[in-house]
């Protein structure tokens, strides 16, 4: 038995907020309940978080770019889907008005990490989402979901710690050699 299909639509846009902050806001709409894993990846680190289980009402998605000080290229980039968030990412922006590139998949597949935002920052980073149908996860008493053990072989190996872990976490990527 494989992963159940997810029928999702992502939409959103950059919206005006107080300069110099920037915000992309949108939603994830679905026909059935689903689980979402947020993943922020650099060359040496993976940060991840789990959202609450989403339903047909959809889930909000936000990417905020907050410069730390006026005139300083360093910014905090915060990636949020409903109750899941990765907010610890800081990097230098290539310009004061920089906006990360946005790629919305037309029909996201279950169990595939979809890169939604690509940041040409220092260090470069990708901000992705992985979706699973509700039937492919188990939800604990605290509301934290984990992938079903019989499906783990169908999911990206790199993300095993996230599928079996708590609400959020991070791990270092091993360098070859």
SULPE-V470046 format. One record per helix or strand of 3 or more residues. SS is the DSSP state (~ for helix, > for strand). FROM is the first residue (numbers start at 1). TO is the last residue. If there is no record, write none. Layout:
# SULPE-V470046
SS_FROM_TO / SS_FROM_TO
This chain:
# SULPE-V470046
>_8_15 / >_22_30 / >_34_41 / >_45_50 / >_59_67 / >_74_81 / >_84_92 / >_113_119 / >_125_133 / ~_134_136 / >_137_139 / >_145_147 / ~_149_154 / ~_157_164 / >_168_172
